[in-house]
Amino acid sequence: MLHGGRFTPLVAAIAIAGTAVLLIGLLLRRPFTIPWSILLVAAAYLVGREGSAVVDGLAAVVGALLLLSAELASWSIEHDTRIQTEPSLAVRRLAIIGLLIAGALLVDFILLGTAAVSAGAGVLVAAVGVAAAVAAVAVVLRMVRA
């Protein structure tokens, strides 16, 4: 269900465009399409949130799912059926992706929590916010390195 308010048709169009870019990239095995598709789907989510002043608790889940879809799309583009993959390598990669998603979800929830707390809550909340921002940058750097 789309909750774009007056922008529902725009939200749907952007989300469909992002999905189409990802599908075309998967079919043609073009990894450069993955970031663009994720950007479009994330933009559709943001446009759908327009006008809402409340911090959305599902934003952390949406971010983690976007990261998961990017990782799985990258993995499927890299996969070559002519090369036999060792089961231990696949298990290790799944474990790393699982840990990456869990870490990103944790950082997302921390960032959302600090965003939801009022600004006058004190130095401890500011320190937690800074630590969460640093962790978010670390997750992004991990994504870029992969």
DSSP file (Angstrom, degrees, kcal/mol; ACC not computed):
  #  RESIDUE AA STRUCTURE BP1 BP2  ACC     N-H-->O    O-->H-N    N-H-->O    O-->H-N    TCO  KAPPA ALPHA  PHI   PSI    X-CA   Y-CA   Z-CA
    1    1 A M              0   0    0      0, 0.0     2,-0.4     0, 0.0     0, 0.0   0.000 360.0 360.0 360.0 134.2    0.0    0.0    0.0
    2    2 A L        -     0   0    0      1,-0.1     3,-0.2     3,-0.0     6,-0.1  -0.755 360.0-171.8 -94.1 137.5    1.3    3.4   -0.9
    3    3 A H        +     0   0    0     -2,-0.4     3,-0.1     1,-0.1    -1,-0.1  -0.420  41.4 127.6-121.8  54.8    1.0    6.3    1.5
    4    4 A G    >   -     0   0    0      1,-0.3     3,-2.4    45,-0.1     2,-0.2   0.447  49.8-156.2 -91.5   0.1    2.1    9.1   -0.7
    5    5 A G  G >  S-     0   0    0      1,-0.3     3,-1.3     2,-0.2    -1,-0.3  -0.414  77.4  -4.8  61.5-127.9   -0.9   11.3    0.0
    6    6 A R  G 3  S+     0   0    0      1,-0.3    -1,-0.3    -2,-0.2     4,-0.2   0.650 138.9  58.1 -72.9 -13.1   -1.3   13.7   -2.9
    7    7 A F  G <>  +     0   0    0     -3,-2.4     4,-3.0     1,-0.2     3,-0.3   0.195  68.0 117.2 -99.8  16.1    2.0   12.4   -4.4
    8    8 A T  H <> S+     0   0    0     -3,-1.3     4,-2.5     1,-0.2     5,-0.2   0.888  76.1  48.8 -54.8 -44.5    0.8    8.7   -4.6
    9    9 A P  H  > S+     0   0    0      0, 0.0     4,-2.3     0, 0.0    -1,-0.2   0.901 113.6  47.5 -63.1 -37.0    1.1    8.6   -8.4
   10   10 A L  H  > S+     0   0    0     -3,-0.3     4,-2.6     2,-0.2     5,-0.2   0.913 111.4  50.6 -67.4 -42.5    4.6   10.1   -8.3
   11   11 A V  H  X S+     0   0    0     -4,-3.0     4,-2.4     1,-0.2     5,-0.2   0.928 112.1  47.5 -59.9 -45.7    5.6    7.7   -5.5
   12   12 A A  H  X S+     0   0    0     -4,-2.5     4,-2.5    -5,-0.2    -1,-0.2   0.910 112.0  49.7 -63.3 -42.5    4.3    4.7   -7.6
   13   13 A A  H  X S+     0   0    0     -4,-2.3     4,-2.3    -5,-0.2    -2,-0.2   0.912 112.6  46.2 -64.8 -42.6    6.1    5.9  -10.8
   14   14 A I  H  X S+     0   0    0     -4,-2.6     4,-2.4     2,-0.2    -1,-0.2   0.910 113.7  48.9 -67.0 -41.5    9.4    6.4   -9.0
   15   15 A A  H  X S+     0   0    0     -4,-2.4     4,-2.3    -5,-0.2    -2,-0.2   0.905 112.2  48.3 -65.2 -41.0    9.2    3.0   -7.3
   16   16 A I  H  X S+     0   0    0     -4,-2.5     4,-2.6     2,-0.2    -1,-0.2   0.901 111.0  51.2 -65.3 -40.2    8.3    1.3  -10.6
   17   17 A A  H  X S+     0   0    0     -4,-2.3     4,-2.5     2,-0.2    -2,-0.2   0.915 110.5  48.9 -63.1 -42.4   11.2    3.1  -12.3
   18   18 A G  H  X S+     0   0    0     -4,-2.4     4,-2.0     2,-0.2    -2,-0.2   0.907 112.6  47.4 -63.6 -41.8   13.6    1.9   -9.5
   19   19 A T  H  X S+     0   0    0     -4,-2.3     4,-2.5     2,-0.2    -2,-0.2   0.902 111.8  50.5 -65.7 -40.9   12.4   -1.7   -9.8
   20   20 A A  H  X S+     0   0    0     -4,-2.6     4,-2.7     2,-0.2     5,-0.2   0.906 108.7  51.6 -64.1 -41.7   12.6   -1.6  -13.6
   21   21 A V  H  X S+     0   0    0     -4,-2.5     4,-2.4     1,-0.2    -1,-0.2   0.918 111.7  47.8 -61.2 -42.4   16.2   -0.3  -13.4
   22   22 A L  H  X S+     0   0    0     -4,-2.0     4,-2.4     2,-0.2    -2,-0.2   0.923 112.3  48.3 -64.7 -44.3   17.1   -3.1  -11.0
   23   23 A L  H  X S+     0   0    0     -4,-2.5     4,-2.6     2,-0.2    -2,-0.2   0.906 112.3  48.4 -63.6 -41.9   15.5   -5.8  -13.2
   24   24 A I  H  X S+     0   0    0     -4,-2.7     4,-2.7     2,-0.2    -1,-0.2   0.915 111.8  50.5 -64.0 -42.4   17.2   -4.5  -16.3
   25   25 A G  H  X>S+     0   0    0     -4,-2.4     5,-2.4    -5,-0.2     4,-0.8   0.890 111.9  47.5 -62.3 -39.6   20.5   -4.4  -14.5
   26   26 A L  H  <5S+     0   0    0     -4,-2.4     3,-0.2     3,-0.2    -2,-0.2   0.916 113.8  46.8 -67.8 -42.5   20.0   -8.0  -13.3
   27   27 A L  H  <5S+     0   0    0     -4,-2.6    -2,-0.2     1,-0.2    -1,-0.2   0.899 121.3  36.5 -66.2 -40.5   19.0   -9.2  -16.8
   28   28 A L  H  <5S-     0   0    0     -4,-2.7    -1,-0.2    -5,-0.2    -2,-0.2   0.472 107.8-125.0 -91.2  -2.3   21.9   -7.5  -18.5
   29   29 A R  T  <5 +     0   0    0     -4,-0.8    -3,-0.2    -3,-0.2    -4,-0.1   0.943  55.1 153.3  57.2  52.6   24.3   -8.1  -15.6
   30   30 A R    > < -     0   0    0     -5,-2.4     3,-1.5     1,-0.1     4,-0.3  -0.917  28.9-169.0-114.3 103.3   25.2   -4.5  -15.2
   31   31 A P  T >  S+     0   0    0      0, 0.0     3,-1.4     0, 0.0    -1,-0.1   0.742  79.5  72.2 -67.0 -22.0   26.3   -3.7  -11.6
   32   32 A F  T 3> S+     0   0    0      1,-0.3     4,-0.6     2,-0.2    -7,-0.0   0.652  88.1  65.2 -69.0 -11.7   26.2    0.1  -12.0
   33   33 A T  H <> S+     0   0    0     -3,-1.5     4,-2.4     1,-0.2    -1,-0.3   0.714  84.6  75.2 -79.9 -19.8   22.4   -0.1  -12.1
   34   34 A I  H <> S+     0   0    0     -3,-1.4     4,-2.4    -4,-0.3     5,-0.2   0.947  95.1  45.0 -61.9 -52.2   22.1   -1.2   -8.5
   35   35 A P  H  > S+     0   0    0      0, 0.0     4,-2.4     0, 0.0    -1,-0.2   0.887 114.1  51.0 -60.9 -35.7   22.9    2.1   -6.8
   36   36 A W  H  X S+     0   0    0     -4,-0.6     4,-2.3     2,-0.2    -2,-0.2   0.901 110.4  48.0 -68.0 -39.6   20.6    3.9   -9.2
   37   37 A S  H  X S+     0   0    0     -4,-2.4     4,-2.4     2,-0.2     5,-0.2   0.918 113.0  47.9 -67.0 -41.3   17.7    1.5   -8.5
   38   38 A I  H  X S+     0   0    0     -4,-2.4     4,-2.6    -5,-0.2     5,-0.2   0.905 111.0  52.2 -64.3 -40.8   18.2    1.8   -4.7
   39   39 A L  H  X S+     0   0    0     -4,-2.4     4,-2.3    -5,-0.2    -2,-0.2   0.909 110.4  47.9 -61.1 -43.1   18.3    5.6   -5.0
   40   40 A L  H  X S+     0   0    0     -4,-2.3     4,-2.2     2,-0.2    -2,-0.2   0.922 113.0  46.6 -65.8 -44.1   15.1    5.7   -6.9
   41   41 A V  H  X S+     0   0    0     -4,-2.4     4,-1.9     2,-0.2    -2,-0.2   0.907 113.5  49.1 -66.2 -40.1   13.3    3.4   -4.5
   42   42 A A  H  X S+     0   0    0     -4,-2.6     4,-2.4     1,-0.2    -1,-0.2   0.889 109.8  52.3 -64.5 -38.5   14.6    5.3   -1.5
   43   43 A A  H  X S+     0   0    0     -4,-2.3     4,-2.8     2,-0.2     5,-0.2   0.890 106.8  53.0 -64.0 -38.7   13.5    8.6   -3.2
   44   44 A A  H  X S+     0   0    0     -4,-2.2     4,-2.1     2,-0.2    -1,-0.2   0.907 109.2  49.6 -62.0 -40.9   10.0    7.1   -3.7
   45   45 A Y  H  X S+     0   0    0     -4,-1.9     4,-1.1     2,-0.2    -2,-0.2   0.924 112.3  47.4 -62.6 -44.5    9.9    6.3    0.1
   46   46 A L  H  < S+     0   0    0     -4,-2.4     3,-0.3     1,-0.2     4,-0.3   0.900 111.4  49.5 -66.3 -40.8   11.0    9.8    0.9
   47   47 A V  H >< S+     0   0    0     -4,-2.8     3,-1.3     1,-0.2    -1,-0.2   0.885 108.7  54.6 -64.8 -36.7    8.5   11.4   -1.4
   48   48 A G  H 3< S+     0   0    0     -4,-2.1    -1,-0.2     1,-0.3    -2,-0.2   0.773 105.1  53.7 -66.2 -25.5    5.8    9.2    0.2
   49   49 A R  T >< S+     0   0    0     -4,-1.1     3,-2.1    -3,-0.3    -1,-0.3   0.453  80.2 132.2 -86.2  -1.9    6.8   10.5    3.6
   50   50 A E  T <  S+     0   0    0     -3,-1.3   -43,-0.1    -4,-0.3     3,-0.1  -0.234  71.0  19.0 -55.7 133.8    6.3   14.1    2.5
   51   51 A G  T 3  S+     0   0    0      1,-0.2     2,-0.6   -46,-0.1    -1,-0.3   0.320  91.7 120.8  89.8  -7.7    4.3   16.2    5.0
   52   52 A S    <   -     0   0    0     -3,-2.1    -1,-0.2     1,-0.1     4,-0.1  -0.811  38.7-174.5 -94.2 120.7    4.7   13.8    7.9
   53   53 A A        +     0   0    0     -2,-0.6     2,-0.3    -3,-0.1    -1,-0.1   0.577  57.5  93.6 -88.4 -10.0    6.4   15.5   10.9
   54   54 A V  S    S-     0   0    0      1,-0.1     2,-0.3     0, 0.0    -2,-0.1  -0.618  85.4-109.9 -87.8 141.2    6.7   12.3   12.9
   55   55 A V        -     0   0    0     -2,-0.3     2,-0.7     1,-0.1    -2,-0.1  -0.547  34.7-129.3 -67.7 128.7    9.8   10.2   12.8
   56   56 A D    >   -     0   0    0     -2,-0.3     3,-1.4     1,-0.2     4,-0.3  -0.727  14.1-160.8 -87.6 116.0    9.0    7.0   11.0
   57   57 A G  T >  S+     0   0    0     -2,-0.7     3,-0.7     1,-0.3     4,-0.4   0.736  90.0  61.8 -66.7 -23.0   10.0    3.9   12.9
   58   58 A L  T 3> S+     0   0    0      1,-0.2     4,-2.7     2,-0.2    -1,-0.3   0.573  79.1  86.5 -80.0  -7.8    9.9    1.8    9.8
   59   59 A A  H <> S+     0   0    0     -3,-1.4     4,-2.5     1,-0.2    -1,-0.2   0.869  86.4  54.2 -60.1 -35.2   12.6    3.9    8.1
   60   60 A A  H <> S+     0   0    0     -3,-0.7     4,-2.1    -4,-0.3    -1,-0.2   0.908 110.2  45.8 -64.5 -41.4   15.2    1.6    9.8
   61   61 A V  H  > S+     0   0    0     -4,-0.4     4,-2.5     2,-0.2    -2,-0.2   0.904 111.9  51.5 -68.5 -41.2   13.6   -1.5    8.3
   62   62 A V  H  X S+     0   0    0     -4,-2.7     4,-2.3     2,-0.2    -2,-0.2   0.922 110.7  49.0 -61.3 -44.2   13.3    0.2    4.9
   63   63 A G  H  X S+     0   0    0     -4,-2.5     4,-2.2     1,-0.2    -2,-0.2   0.909 111.9  48.1 -62.0 -42.9   17.0    1.1    5.0
   64   64 A A  H  X S+     0   0    0     -4,-2.1     4,-2.5     1,-0.2    -1,-0.2   0.884 111.8  50.0 -66.3 -38.0   18.0   -2.4    6.0
   65   65 A L  H  X S+     0   0    0     -4,-2.5     4,-2.5     2,-0.2    -1,-0.2   0.868 109.1  51.6 -69.0 -35.4   15.8   -3.9    3.2
   66   66 A L  H  X S+     0   0    0     -4,-2.3     4,-2.1     2,-0.2    -2,-0.2   0.917 111.3  47.9 -64.5 -42.2   17.3   -1.6    0.6
   67   67 A L  H  X S+     0   0    0     -4,-2.2     4,-2.5     2,-0.2    -2,-0.2   0.921 111.7  50.4 -62.6 -44.0   20.8   -2.6    1.8
   68   68 A L  H  X S+     0   0    0     -4,-2.5     4,-2.7     1,-0.2     5,-0.2   0.911 110.1  49.5 -61.5 -43.3   19.8   -6.3    1.6
   69   69 A S  H  X S+     0   0    0     -4,-2.5     4,-2.3     1,-0.2    -1,-0.2   0.884 111.0  50.0 -65.7 -36.6   18.4   -5.9   -1.9
   70   70 A A  H  X S+     0   0    0     -4,-2.1     4,-2.3     2,-0.2    -2,-0.2   0.919 112.4  47.2 -66.1 -42.6   21.6   -4.2   -3.1
   71   71 A E  H  X S+     0   0    0     -4,-2.5     4,-2.3     2,-0.2    -2,-0.2   0.928 114.8  45.4 -64.4 -44.8   23.7   -6.9   -1.6
   72   72 A L  H  X S+     0   0    0     -4,-2.7     4,-2.3     2,-0.2    -1,-0.2   0.874 112.9  50.4 -69.2 -36.1   21.6   -9.7   -3.1
   73   73 A A  H  X S+     0   0    0     -4,-2.3     4,-2.0    -5,-0.2    -1,-0.2   0.915 111.5  48.8 -65.4 -42.2   21.5   -8.0   -6.5
   74   74 A S  H  X S+     0   0    0     -4,-2.3     4,-2.2     1,-0.2    -2,-0.2   0.912 111.3  50.1 -62.3 -42.2   25.2   -7.6   -6.5
   75   75 A W  H  X S+     0   0    0     -4,-2.3     4,-1.7     1,-0.2    -2,-0.2   0.905 110.7  48.8 -63.7 -42.0   25.7  -11.2   -5.5
   76   76 A S  H  < S+     0   0    0     -4,-2.3    -1,-0.2     1,-0.2    -2,-0.2   0.838 111.1  49.6 -71.1 -30.8   23.4  -12.4   -8.3
   77   77 A I  H  < S+     0   0    0     -4,-2.0    -1,-0.2     1,-0.2    -2,-0.2   0.893 112.4  48.3 -71.1 -38.6   25.2  -10.2  -10.9
   78   78 A E  H  < S+     0   0    0     -4,-2.2    -2,-0.2    -5,-0.2    -1,-0.2   0.806  89.1 104.1 -68.1 -29.6   28.6  -11.5   -9.8
   79   79 A H     <  -     0   0    0     -4,-1.7     2,-0.5    -5,-0.2     3,-0.0  -0.300  52.4-167.4 -63.2 130.7   27.5  -15.2   -9.9
   80   80 A D    >   -     0   0    0      3,-0.2     3,-1.7     1,-0.1    -1,-0.1  -0.978  15.0-153.2-120.1 119.1   28.7  -17.1  -12.9
   81   81 A T  T 3  S+     0   0    0     -2,-0.5    -1,-0.1     1,-0.3     4,-0.1   0.693  92.9  66.1 -67.1 -17.3   27.1  -20.5  -13.5
   82   82 A R  T 3  S+     0   0    0      2,-0.1     2,-0.5     1,-0.0    -1,-0.3   0.688  93.5  69.7 -76.1 -16.7   30.3  -21.7  -15.2
   83   83 A I  S <  S-     0   0    0     -3,-1.7     2,-0.5     0, 0.0    -3,-0.2  -0.893  84.5-130.9-106.3 127.1   32.2  -21.5  -11.9
   84   84 A Q        -     0   0    0     -2,-0.5     2,-0.4     1,-0.0    -3,-0.1  -0.636  21.3-144.0 -77.2 123.0   31.4  -24.0   -9.1
   85   85 A T        -     0   0    0     -2,-0.5    -1,-0.0    -4,-0.1    -6,-0.0  -0.739  14.3-124.0 -90.1 132.2   30.9  -22.1   -5.9
   86   86 A E    >>  -     0   0    0     -2,-0.4     4,-1.8     1,-0.1     3,-0.5  -0.551  15.4-131.6 -72.8 137.2   32.1  -23.8   -2.7
   87   87 A P  H 3> S+     0   0    0      0, 0.0     4,-2.5     0, 0.0     5,-0.2   0.860 106.0  56.9 -58.9 -36.1   29.3  -24.2   -0.1
   88   88 A S  H 3> S+     0   0    0      1,-0.2     4,-2.3     2,-0.2     5,-0.2   0.874 105.6  51.1 -64.8 -34.4   31.5  -22.8    2.6
   89   89 A L  H <> S+     0   0    0     -3,-0.5     4,-2.5     2,-0.2    -1,-0.2   0.907 110.6  48.3 -67.5 -41.3   32.0  -19.7    0.7
   90   90 A A  H  X S+     0   0    0     -4,-1.8     4,-2.4     2,-0.2    -2,-0.2   0.903 112.4  48.7 -65.2 -40.7   28.3  -19.2    0.1
   91   91 A V  H  X S+     0   0    0     -4,-2.5     4,-2.3     2,-0.2    -2,-0.2   0.913 112.0  49.0 -65.2 -42.4   27.6  -19.8    3.8
   92   92 A R  H  X S+     0   0    0     -4,-2.3     4,-2.4     2,-0.2    -2,-0.2   0.908 111.4  49.2 -63.6 -41.6   30.3  -17.3    4.8
   93   93 A R  H  X S+     0   0    0     -4,-2.5     4,-2.6     2,-0.2    -2,-0.2   0.910 110.6  50.3 -66.1 -40.5   29.0  -14.7    2.4
   94   94 A L  H  X S+     0   0    0     -4,-2.4     4,-2.5     1,-0.2    -1,-0.2   0.896 110.6  50.5 -61.9 -39.9   25.4  -15.2    3.8
   95   95 A A  H  X S+     0   0    0     -4,-2.3     4,-2.5     2,-0.2    -2,-0.2   0.910 110.8  48.5 -64.7 -41.8   26.7  -14.8    7.3
   96   96 A I  H  X S+     0   0    0     -4,-2.4     4,-2.6     2,-0.2    -2,-0.2   0.916 112.3  48.3 -65.0 -43.1   28.6  -11.6    6.4
   97   97 A I  H  X S+     0   0    0     -4,-2.6     4,-2.6     2,-0.2    -2,-0.2   0.913 111.5  50.9 -63.3 -41.5   25.5  -10.2    4.7
   98   98 A G  H  X S+     0   0    0     -4,-2.5     4,-2.5     2,-0.2    -2,-0.2   0.915 112.2  45.9 -61.4 -43.9   23.4  -11.1    7.7
   99   99 A L  H  X S+     0   0    0     -4,-2.5     4,-2.7     2,-0.2    -1,-0.2   0.890 112.0  51.9 -66.0 -39.0   25.8   -9.4   10.1
  100  100 A L  H  X S+     0   0    0     -4,-2.6     4,-2.5     2,-0.2    -2,-0.2   0.919 111.9  45.7 -62.8 -44.2   25.9   -6.4    7.8
  101  101 A I  H  X S+     0   0    0     -4,-2.6     4,-2.6     2,-0.2    -2,-0.2   0.915 113.3  49.6 -66.2 -42.9   22.1   -6.1    7.7
  102  102 A A  H  X S+     0   0    0     -4,-2.5     4,-2.3    -5,-0.2    -2,-0.2   0.918 112.9  47.4 -62.7 -42.6   21.9   -6.6   11.5
  103  103 A G  H  X S+     0   0    0     -4,-2.7     4,-2.6     2,-0.2    -2,-0.2   0.908 112.6  48.5 -63.9 -42.6   24.5   -3.9   12.1
  104  104 A A  H  X S+     0   0    0     -4,-2.5     4,-2.7     2,-0.2    -2,-0.2   0.897 111.0  50.9 -65.2 -39.3   22.8   -1.5    9.7
  105  105 A L  H  X S+     0   0    0     -4,-2.6     4,-2.5     2,-0.2    -2,-0.2   0.908 110.7  48.9 -64.5 -41.3   19.5   -2.1   11.4
  106  106 A L  H  X S+     0   0    0     -4,-2.3     4,-2.2     2,-0.2    -2,-0.2   0.937 113.1  46.3 -62.7 -46.8   21.0   -1.4   14.8
  107  107 A V  H  X S+     0   0    0     -4,-2.6     4,-2.7     1,-0.2    -2,-0.2   0.901 111.8  52.5 -63.1 -40.6   22.6    1.8   13.6
  108  108 A D  H  X S+     0   0    0     -4,-2.7     4,-2.7     1,-0.2    -1,-0.2   0.923 109.6  48.0 -61.1 -44.4   19.4    2.8   11.9
  109  109 A F  H  X S+     0   0    0     -4,-2.5     4,-2.4     2,-0.2    -1,-0.2   0.885 111.7  50.4 -65.3 -37.2   17.4    2.3   15.1
  110  110 A I  H  X S+     0   0    0     -4,-2.2     4,-2.3     2,-0.2    -2,-0.2   0.929 112.0  47.4 -64.7 -44.2   20.0    4.3   17.1
  111  111 A L  H  X S+     0   0    0     -4,-2.7     4,-2.0     1,-0.2    -2,-0.2   0.908 112.9  48.5 -64.0 -41.2   19.8    7.1   14.6
  112  112 A L  H  X S+     0   0    0     -4,-2.7     4,-1.8     2,-0.2    -1,-0.2   0.894 110.5  52.3 -65.1 -38.4   16.0    7.1   14.6
  113  113 A G  H  X S+     0   0    0     -4,-2.4     4,-1.2     1,-0.2    -2,-0.2   0.907 110.6  46.4 -63.7 -41.5   16.0    7.1   18.4
  114  114 A T  H  < S+     0   0    0     -4,-2.3    -1,-0.2     1,-0.2    -2,-0.2   0.839 111.5  52.4 -70.8 -30.8   18.3   10.1   18.6
  115  115 A A  H  < S+     0   0    0     -4,-2.0    -1,-0.2     1,-0.2    -2,-0.2   0.827 108.7  51.0 -71.0 -30.2   16.2   11.9   16.0
  116  116 A A  H  < S+     0   0    0     -4,-1.8     2,-0.2    -5,-0.1    -1,-0.2   0.740  93.8  86.2 -80.0 -22.7   13.1   11.3   18.0
  117  117 A V  S  < S-     0   0    0     -4,-1.2     4,-0.0    -5,-0.1     0, 0.0  -0.542  90.8-103.9 -79.0 143.6   14.5   12.6   21.2
  118  118 A S    >   -     0   0    0     -2,-0.2     3,-1.3     1,-0.1    -1,-0.1  -0.228  27.5-113.5 -65.6 158.6   14.2   16.3   21.7
  119  119 A A  G >  S+     0   0    0      1,-0.3     3,-0.6     2,-0.1    -1,-0.1   0.741 111.0  62.7 -66.9 -24.3   17.3   18.5   21.3
  120  120 A G  G 3   +     0   0    0      1,-0.2    -1,-0.3     3,-0.0     3,-0.1   0.210  69.6 106.1 -87.4  17.2   17.5   19.4   24.9
  121  121 A A  G <  S-     0   0    0     -3,-1.3    -1,-0.2     1,-0.2     3,-0.2   0.684  81.9-113.4 -75.5 -17.4   18.0   15.8   26.2
  122  122 A G    <>  -     0   0    0     -3,-0.6     4,-1.4     1,-0.2    -1,-0.2  -0.574  33.6 -53.7 121.5 179.7   21.7   16.4   26.9
  123  123 A V  H  > S+     0   0    0      1,-0.2     4,-2.6     2,-0.2     5,-0.2   0.824 121.4  61.8 -70.2 -34.2   25.3   15.5   26.1
  124  124 A L  H  > S+     0   0    0      1,-0.2     4,-2.4     2,-0.2    -1,-0.2   0.915 105.1  47.1 -61.4 -43.4   24.7   11.7   26.3
  125  125 A V  H  > S+     0   0    0      1,-0.2     4,-2.4     2,-0.2    -1,-0.2   0.894 111.4  51.6 -65.8 -38.8   22.2   11.7   23.6
  126  126 A A  H  X S+     0   0    0     -4,-1.4     4,-2.4     2,-0.2    -2,-0.2   0.902 109.8  49.6 -63.4 -40.5   24.5   13.9   21.4
  127  127 A A  H  X S+     0   0    0     -4,-2.6     4,-2.5     2,-0.2    -2,-0.2   0.905 110.7  49.3 -65.6 -40.9   27.4   11.4   22.0
  128  128 A V  H  X S+     0   0    0     -4,-2.4     4,-2.5     2,-0.2    -2,-0.2   0.903 110.8  51.4 -63.9 -39.6   25.1    8.5   21.1
  129  129 A G  H  X S+     0   0    0     -4,-2.4     4,-2.3     2,-0.2    -2,-0.2   0.908 110.3  47.8 -62.7 -42.7   24.1   10.4   17.9
  130  130 A V  H  X S+     0   0    0     -4,-2.4     4,-2.4     2,-0.2    -2,-0.2   0.919 112.2  49.6 -64.4 -43.2   27.7   11.0   17.0
  131  131 A A  H  X S+     0   0    0     -4,-2.5     4,-2.3     1,-0.2    -2,-0.2   0.898 111.3  49.5 -62.6 -40.2   28.6    7.4   17.6
  132  132 A A  H  X S+     0   0    0     -4,-2.5     4,-2.4     2,-0.2    -1,-0.2   0.891 109.9  51.0 -66.3 -38.8   25.6    6.2   15.5
  133  133 A A  H  X S+     0   0    0     -4,-2.3     4,-2.2     2,-0.2    -2,-0.2   0.908 110.3  49.3 -64.7 -40.9   26.7    8.6   12.7
  134  134 A V  H  X S+     0   0    0     -4,-2.4     4,-2.1     1,-0.2    -2,-0.2   0.911 111.6  49.2 -63.6 -41.8   30.2    7.2   12.7
  135  135 A A  H  X S+     0   0    0     -4,-2.3     4,-2.1     2,-0.2    -2,-0.2   0.881 108.8  53.3 -64.9 -37.4   28.8    3.7   12.6
  136  136 A A  H  X S+     0   0    0     -4,-2.4     4,-2.3     1,-0.2    -2,-0.2   0.912 108.3  49.5 -63.9 -41.7   26.6    4.6    9.7
  137  137 A V  H  X S+     0   0    0     -4,-2.2     4,-2.6     1,-0.2    -1,-0.2   0.891 108.7  53.6 -62.7 -39.0   29.6    5.9    7.8
  138  138 A A  H  X S+     0   0    0     -4,-2.1     4,-2.0     2,-0.2    -2,-0.2   0.894 108.6  49.2 -62.3 -39.7   31.4    2.7    8.6
  139  139 A V  H  X S+     0   0    0     -4,-2.1     4,-2.1     2,-0.2    -2,-0.2   0.916 111.5  49.0 -66.2 -42.1   28.5    0.7    7.1
  140  140 A V  H  X S+     0   0    0     -4,-2.3     4,-2.4     1,-0.2    -2,-0.2   0.909 110.1  51.0 -63.8 -41.4   28.5    2.9    4.0
  141  141 A L  H  X S+     0   0    0     -4,-2.6     4,-2.4     1,-0.2    -1,-0.2   0.873 108.5  52.5 -63.8 -36.1   32.3    2.5    3.6
  142  142 A R  H  X S+     0   0    0     -4,-2.0     4,-1.8     2,-0.2    -1,-0.2   0.903 109.4  49.5 -63.7 -40.6   31.8   -1.3    3.9
  143  143 A M  H  < S+     0   0    0     -4,-2.1    -2,-0.2     1,-0.2    -1,-0.2   0.904 111.7  47.8 -64.8 -41.2   29.2   -1.2    1.1
  144  144 A V  H  < S+     0   0    0     -4,-2.4    -2,-0.2     1,-0.2    -1,-0.2   0.897 110.7  51.8 -67.3 -40.0   31.5    0.9   -1.1
  145  145 A R  H  <        0   0    0     -4,-2.4    -1,-0.2     1,-0.3    -2,-0.2   0.857 360.0 360.0 -65.6 -35.1   34.5   -1.5   -0.5
  146  146 A A     <        0   0    0     -4,-1.8    -1,-0.3    -5,-0.2    -2,-0.2   0.495 360.0 360.0 -73.7 360.0   32.4   -4.5   -1.4
